[in-house]
């Protein structure tokens, strides 16, 4: 079961709910620059996530490599872009096993008002694809919010921007390595005050 985005009034309530928790997720997946791997055949090769409180306090983090099965050999484009090496995924669990570990992580800080967020809709769609491919339940059974869209709306910048650009607009330097799942999830978590509109970018 997938959950739709929350209504605006529910988002407003979350901003003022000191008891809620927010799960931030980022995925890295198989990819190519020659069209040999289309969107439907991309597979998650790394899951990165963190639980944070409404004030941005980091509660816990999660990272797991995942072994692909449709295209088990990573393209040179993929390894150069993401930095994940073939040996990282060769010894990794399949998605079905990684999803169980991830779901257990999700449950640890989940409360009735929890949501999960990602920068854009890709991560949501990819989890649905992988879950269906492996015949397992979606590992996140709480509502999803698109932080990328929320950031653009809250900061009134019109066009949605990438996570690195959003960090620049917010005056934040990127922590860690861009295009690595856990580092990207942690950077998205740092952007949540701007996505929720409790902080404003320096210039618009």
N, C-alpha and C positions, 0 to 999 in steps of 0.2 A: 504493500500500500504506500502510495506517495502522498505527501501533504502539499497543498497549495500554499502560496505565499499568504502571510497574515494580512488582515485588513489594517488600514492606517490607524484606526483607533486602538487596536490591539498593540501595535508598535508603540504608540504613545504610552500605553500602560506599562510596557516593558521598561521604558526609560526611567520610570519612577518606582519600579519594583525592586527593592533592595534584596529580595530573597531569590530572585531568578538566577538562572545560569545560562550561559550562551556557549554553544559548541561551534568552533570555527574549523572548517575543513578545507583542505586543498589536496588535489590529486595530481599525480604526474602519470602520463600514459604513453603507450607506444605511438610512434608518429613517423612520418616520412616527408620528404620534400619533393617526391616524384609521383605522388598520387597512388602509390602502391598500398597505402593503408588509409582507407576512408574512415569517416567518423563512426560508422556502424561497426567497424572492425578494430577500432582502438581499444586497448585493454589497459586497465590500471596497473602500473608497475611500482607505484609508491603512494602510500596513504600517510598524510600528515594532519594532525588535529590537535586542538587544545581547548580545554574548558576554561572560561573566564567568568568572573562576576560582572555585574552591570557597570561597575566602576573600572573595569579592565584588569582587575587582579587575576593573575594567572593561577589557576587551580591545579592543572595537571596537563601533561602533553603526551602525545602518542605518535609513533612512527613505525611503519612496517613496509618493507619491500614486498612486492607481489610478483609471482612468476607467471608470465603470459603463456597462453597455450595456442592461440590462433597464429600469432607471429612470435614464436619463442626467441628468435634472434633479433636483437635490437639493431636498428639501422645506425649508420655512422652519424646521420643527421640527429637522431634521437640522443645518442650518447654525447655528442658535442653540445647540443642545446641544453640538455638537462644535467649532464654530468654523472648520470647513473651508468655504471659499467655492466657488462654482460655477466660478470661473476656475481654482482649484487643480486641479480634476479634469478640466476641459475639455481642458487641454493635457497631461494625464498619460498614461502608457502604459496600454494595456489590461492586464488581469490576466495574460494569457499572457506578455507581455514583462516585466512587473514580477516575475513568478514566476521567470523566468530569472535576473534580477539578484539577487533574493533568494536563490535556490538557490546562486549563486556565493558570496554572502556566508556562507551556512550552511557551505559547504565549507571556508572559510578557517581556521576554528579547530576543526573537528570532529576528535575522536579516538575511539578505540574505545569509551570509556566515556561519551561525551557524551550528554546528554539535552536536551530542550527543555521549557520550562515556560511556562505561562500562568496567569492568575488566573481559574480556572474552566475549563469545557470548551468555551465558546463559540468561542474562537479556533481550536481544533482542528477543530470541526465546520464553521466558516465556510471554512477553507482547503480542506477536503474538498469542500464545495459549489462553491466557485469553481473548483477544479481540474477537477471533473467538468463544470461548465458550459462551460469553455473547452477541454476535451479535452487537458489537460496533466497532467504528473506532479505529485504533491504536492511542493512545494518543500523539505519537511523530511523526510528519510528517517532519522530517529533517534527513539528512544522519547520519549513525551510523559509529563509529570507535571503534575498539577493542584495548583498552589501554593496555591490557595484552600482546598482540602480538607486539604492537608498542614498549613497554618497552623492551621486549626481543631483538627485532631487533636493537633499538637505542643503547642499552647498550652492544650488541654483547655477550650475555650470552648463546646463543643457545636455550636451553629449556625454555619454558614459565614457570613462577613461580606464586604462589599465591600472593595475595595482601599483606599479612602480611610479607612474605619473601621479596617482592619487597621493602617494607618500610625498612626492616632491611638492605638490600643491599644499599639503598639510605641514610642510617644513620638516618632514621626517626623513632621515637617511635610512636606506634599506639595511636591515640587519641580516646577517647570514648570507646565503647564496640564493639569488633569484632563480626560480624554476626548480627549487627543491621543496618538496611538499611541506615539511614541518616548518622550515624557515618562512615560506610564503604564508602559511596559516598564522604564524606568530605575527607577521607583519600586517596581515588583514586585521588581526585582533587589536593591534595598535591603532588602526584606523577607525575602530568602532565609534569613538566619541564624535568623529566628523560624520560618519554614516548616520548616526542617530541625531545629529544636529545639535549636540550639546557643546561642540566646539566649532569654530568657523575657520576656514582657510584664510591666509593672510591677505590675499587679493583675489578678486573674481574677474 
